[in-house]
Each structure stands twice: as C-alpha cells, then as structure tokens.
C-alpha cells in the first residue's frame, strides 16, 4: 500500500466515525435545533470515542502580502485533517459547498464534510467535499503527488 492509499484509508476511517456520531446525535435529537447544540453534542461524542478535534478554530486569511484576521472560524477540525462544517438549514445550497471549498483552500486541508442536521434523514444532509487543487507552493502530499519515483 502506498502513502496515498494509506491516507485515503485513514480519511475513510475518520469520516466513518464522524458520520456515525452525527447519525447517533440525529437519532437522539432529530432536526430543528440550533447548529451550536449539534456542535456541542458532536464534541461530546468525539471526546467519548477519543477522536482528536479542534472546535471553532480560527482561520486566518492572507490577501496578497497582508495577513488578515477577519474572524473566520472552522466549526470543527478533526485530527488536523478534516474540516467539519455544520448546518441547520432547509436545504444545502451551492454556496455552502463553495464556503467549505474556500475554507479547505485557505487552510491547506484536502477534505471536508458538510453536514446539515435539519433534514428528516441525516444521510440526505451529508456532503463530502475534496479540495484537489494543484498549487505549486503546496506540498506534494496536499496535491496527492508522491516524491517517490515509481519503478
């Protein structure tokens, strides 16, 4: 198994745990609560499983040569690898996906989950967003490339 396959498998295991926690919360509480309530419950569930996360992580932004602190925050960052964007909206819209993709680009992370708890069946409120942009300043790991030559 090469490094990229191992990372993909690692992402799969983490996302499976996160989605499992979200499903459990949704089963217990259903739709209709504030985003902050679901976030707090998710932090409880992740802690109970021993999954490392950061809550309301600041997202600094750089514009040209200026570092800006615009007050952007990531709902949750799971194990330093996956951004979790929680919503409680009637429908997920393209702007929600664009927001998560922008957060992925600004943070340098490659995978995000957009989870809308305001649906009757949670499975219909989950979107996986991957940031596959190629940026010459990004590390080969972020671009999905390996420095190792294949034989």
N, C-alpha and C positions, 0 to 999 in steps of 0.2 A: 504494500500500500504506500503510495507516495504522499508527500506532505499535503497536497491539495485535497486528496481523498480523505485524509485523516481530519483536516479542518472541516470538511463538509460533514463528515460523520459526527464530529464534535458539535457543530451547529445544530444538526438534526436532533441530537440528544437533549441539548439545552432547550431548543424550541419546543420539543415534545413535553418537557417538564413544565415550561411556562404555560403552554396551551392547556395542559392538564390542570394546572392551578386555576386558570381563568375559567375553565369549564366547571370546576368544583364551586367556585365563587358564584358563577351564574346560576348553577343548580340551586344553591342555597338562597340566593337573594333575588334572582330574576332581574329583569330590566327595570329602568325607571329611577335609579338613584343617581346622585352626583358622581362625576368622574373621580373626585377625591375619595369617596367611600370605597369604590372598587380598587383604587390605587392602594389605599391603606390595607384592605383585605389581601391584596396580592402580595404586598410586602410581608404580611404575616405568614402567608402560605409559603413564600420563597424562603423565609427565615426558617420555618419549620422543616423544610427539606435541606437546609444547609446550602442553598444556592446564593452565591455572592451577587450583590447588586448595589447600585447607587441610585438614590432617589432624588429627583429634582436637580439633576446635575447641571451646573451652569454650562452654557455653550457659547464660548467667546467667538467672535467673528472677526475676520480680517478683510478689510477692503483696501485694495491696492497695498499701500505700505503702512496703513493705520490699523492698529488693533482696537476693536470696538467692544464695549460691554453693553449690549443692547437689552440685557435682561432675558435672553432666550434660555430656556431650561428644557432638558430632556426629561420626560416623565420618569423613565427607568432605563438604566443601562445594566444589562445582565452579563455578569462575568467579564466586563470590559469589552464585550464582543458584539452584543445585540442591543439595538435601541428598541424600546417598547413604547409606543405612542398609544395612549388610552383615549377612547372617545365614548361619549354618550349622546349620540346624535341620531336623528331619524334614519338617515342614510349616509353611508360613506360616499364622499364626493371625490372627484379627481383632485381637488385642491388639498384634500387630506393626504392623498398619496404623494402629491408634489411636495407638501410640507415635510413629510418623512424622508423623502429622497434628498431634499435640501439639507436636512439635519444629518443624514448619512454622509453627504459630501463634505459638509463643514467639519464634522467630527473625524473624518477619515475612516469610519467604520463601514462595513460592507453589507450588513444585514439588519433589517428592521421588521418588526411586527406591528401592524396597525390593528388594534382590537377595539371594536365597537360593542359595548355591553348593552346598548339599547335596542336589542333585537330579541325576538321570541326564541330563536335557536342560535346559540353563540357561534356555531360553525359558519353561519351566514355573515358573521361580523368580523371575520379574521382575514387579513390580507398580509402576505409575506412580500416584502419589497427588498430587492437586492440592488446594490449600487455597484454596477460593473464598469464604471467609467475608467478610462485609461488616462492617467495623469503622469507625465514623465517625472514629476517630483515625488510621486508616491512610491512607496517601497514596492518591490516586486511581489511581496506577499499580498498587499492590498489589491494589486492588479491581477492576481490569480496566476502570476507567472512564477516560475521557479528559476533560481540562479544556476541550479544544477543542470548539466547537459544530459540529454537522454542518449543512451547507447543504442 
